[in-house]
């Protein structure tokens, strides 16, 4: 039999035993005088209402999944009491104002159980009509198969992040928690506290088996994110087998070792869940909270509950019997009782009163701190100067030959001044990637860090970095960039995909050491397929600038682009500046994705396309070719968004003799050229100039290839 930590603590205390002197998993509960009578302990009527709501949420999930003949029934049935506690008593939210900046956030990391959150959003009074609940997993519905952050395809109020890839939501929650800590530090004052909310996540075995959650958990504990509360739906089941088939660790000890405060409770006991949540919220001890909720997957459906068959839609044939067993009317689909509606009307009234009180505090804060209020409004609304304004505000770089990572280091300082809510971080490579914001301070606790710092040190945790950055973006206050070497992007590629899918324009990636020009480190560190591999993502702009002025444009685009994230690809090696073209012309042309970097002086008979470090080679190869035009194309996707007229002016269709050059795989360039000088193999260890020469990245080889086209 599974007991709540409260019951265990009570028995131990009654017998005069220090229950947690050896095992401190629930010590935080036992040591507080309020252990047995928490402020939110449910009275009999409230407990009955929550229990009824839990069963009705189960019914909504069963009916929707049965109607769709698709979905995952196990979690919504097994974790219903957690949902009842959060939406019925524990969470700070206002369904009528779903974007309230001081609301608690709930992230369903186990996104396959999406009917869990859709059911509770409807019951809690969000603008998610029952017709949309009935339309689960159907085209253009507000209830897609996995939760999707509001974007051009879906807008479901109350969905805080796009989840489905397991583990991502846990790591996203760490980003939310870090963002909230930063907001507290930057905007709260001694007289007014406008940020003080908590971040909740619900996850299952799959989330904790995925390595990204471990990386993020270590970061969260190290930076003492005690505003984070993670529920572990410990139902002892994975998809293929019972969980014991693939795991045998003591997860509580693992999280204790990270530095989390852990709880072990019966996830179906409303008192236990409520008391654990209140204890976790009250414990401001610098430790994130991990609540292991021992549950029965598919609870209420006796034919499948407690087995791996309960995970998906295998229980559909048994829905009517299950509804009968938990006291729901079989003949009425999508049933929510008047009693439950009335109870949650009371919850809404209480939450509205909390919101109204906060509004008064906010108004007083804004009056006392007008500059901070303007800054916060701009952060929430993501107000930034236009791209045109930005490129005109920044002086000419007047750079000599330099690496674009060096150009980027200069530019990020200007961007940080123009956009106060811009922050940056690195996976232990600030010194190499050059994206440190000077005078920005460092984020976190201990050493020289504060929560107001604009530079994040993620450690060697690229996967977590990507997910945490997404969490910052979902939280809706800061624009965040993160850096590593381009070749390591595959460590966090899944997070880039989600950022692109969710259209997170607040996220950008600074990826340096962009090609075989890396040299001596060898093929393990020389990306050849990486840049093209990023270009194929929908909604992701990939910039590979050729000089300092193009780098300015790329950075400006990364903070002004509205449709998705941006990847900035910078070189390690020095590159020439194309000073033959005015600096503003280069910036304006770059913002359009491609422009004429050298115009022909006679009738046009050849177009040379290039990007990044290869533009300098194209310019040299074209120097003695009066009929040759050089087109610099720092961003293919930005170019594709231009008008047909502009694209024709850059790449006239009448000129079919075209050659492209890039120190990477050649495939994507055939869209624009009939011949490509690329690198369709891995590199080797040698000085960068030798690698470049041996693999054909020289103006001489480009000239030879052009000659072969005649």
Buried (B, 14 or more C-beta within 10 A) or exposed (E): EBBBBBBBBBEBBEEEEEBBEEEBBBBBBBEBEEBBEBEBBBEEEBBBBBBBBBBBBBBBBBBBBBBBEBBBBBBBBBBBBBBBBBBBBBBBBBBBBBEBBBBBBBBBBBBBBBBBBBBBBBBBBBBBEEEBBBBBBBEEBBBBBBBBBBBEEBEBBBBBBBBBBBBBBBBBBBBBBBBBBBBBBBBBEEEBBBBBBBBBBBBBBBBBBBBBBBBBBBBBBBBBBBBBBBBBBBBBBBEEEBBEEEEEEEBBEBBBEBBBBBBBBBBBBBBBBBBBBBBBBBBEEEBBBBBBBBBBBBBBBEBBBBBBBBBBBBBBEBBEBBBEEBEBEEEEBBBBBEEBEEBBEEBBEEBBEBBEEBBEBBEEBBEEBEEBBEBBEBBEEBEBBEBEEBBEEBEBBEBEEBBBBBBBBBBBBBBBEBBBBBBBBBBBBBEBBBBBBEEBBBBBEEEEBBBBBBBBBBBEBBBBBBBBBBBBBBBBBBBBBBBBBBBBBBBBBBBBBBBBBBBBBBBBBBBBBBBBBBBEBBBEBBBBBBBBBBBEBEBBBBBBBBBBBBBBBBBBBBBBBEBBBBBBBBBBBBBBBBBEBEBEBBBBBBBBBBBBBBEBEEEBBBBBBBBBBBBBBBBBBBEEBEBBBBBBBBBBBBBEEBEEEBBEEBBEEEBEBBBBBBBBBBBBBEEBBEBBBBBEEBBBBBEBEEBBBEBBBBBEBBBEBBEEEE
